[in-house]
Amino acid sequence: MKYIDGYRQGDAGKFLGKRIVENAALLADKHEPIYIMEVCGSHTMAISRFGIRDLLPPNVKLLSGPGCPVCVTDAGYIDAALSLARKDVIIATFGDMVRVPGSKKSLADVRSEGADVRICYSPAQAITLAQENPEREVVFMAIGFETTMAPVTTLIPSAEACGLTNLSLLTAFKLVPPALNALIADAEVKVDAFICPAHVSAIIGAEAYRPYVEERGVPCVVCGFEPLDILYGIDNIVSQFLNGECALVNQYSRVVTDAGNATAQKLFETFLTPVDAGWRGIGVIPMSGMGIREQYEKYDAAKRFGVSTDGGSPDPGCMCGDVLKGKIIPSDCPMFGDACTPQNPVGPCMVSSEGSCAAYFKYER
Ligand code: SF4
């Protein structure tokens, strides 16, 4: 298609939007509304930002899934970081995590009480922090999906190479494929097709979604983040339903290969191992996380300091779990825009720059 020459061409957008509407009209007589879930926080933000939901006919619904790594991190993980911060440990973290509420407080709260919380723009800054503070422990908050997991995991060989003994990782890494399995298996979640994440797919490869297509009958389209990328994905999925097809399509082939990034995969294999992981508001999904291998456990902050990252007690009124499963939209939460705003977030979905509640608050109120 010509539109690939420019990702924001108005004509191409109009063409795709028109075709989606036309095909959806043909589909309306033979199919229930189609529920398409995007499983990436950057897609969620782009869909809201570019008003894509408003372009769609009523029988093509977009749902946001658990694609924001900050949003799916358990309150218990924040509590563990808070307990370390109170022990005079330097907490190094990406900025998004600072305001995420734990059971009672956030890192921003304990920082205002004197805890040493440093914001990093790259995991490599944690190495510098550890080198500059040899008498103190530095703990890096190692969260994220496969994409972030790759650069953060390099901290282990880097610390080895530098001979650092005061740097460790508090891990809450998450894997996308087990989450997709859990969503498909959940009878309460309506999902007919996935817009698969772009960055994660660059690591795991498009073929990782083949089982959902061939064994579960769920069409999957890997899409980039530009509005035309997303429109193309929706158009392709609607066409698949119209034609009775179920296919895996890699629309983002300018970045994503079939097999993914072999270097990152080797890194995971060397230093990490699959573990059960708790997802905020969703619960434990078996083997949906990655922890540090036993031979590198000196870099595992949970083991080193004897803290648990499980569970926690998030605000019972926060409906992030239902938002993350696409069961409700953010404005269905009674606290949305009232008791919960980006200035005073109750749940992580309102904190994160990739959170559904933040996206709705900013663009779809
Ligand atoms: S609006 Fe706030 S309280 Fe409600 S689900 Fe979203 S983050 Fe949670």
Residues whose N, C-alpha, C, O or C-beta is under 5 A from the ligand:
A	BS01	SF4	G317 C318 M319 C320 V323 P330 C333 M335 F336 C340 V346 G347 P348 C349 M350 C357
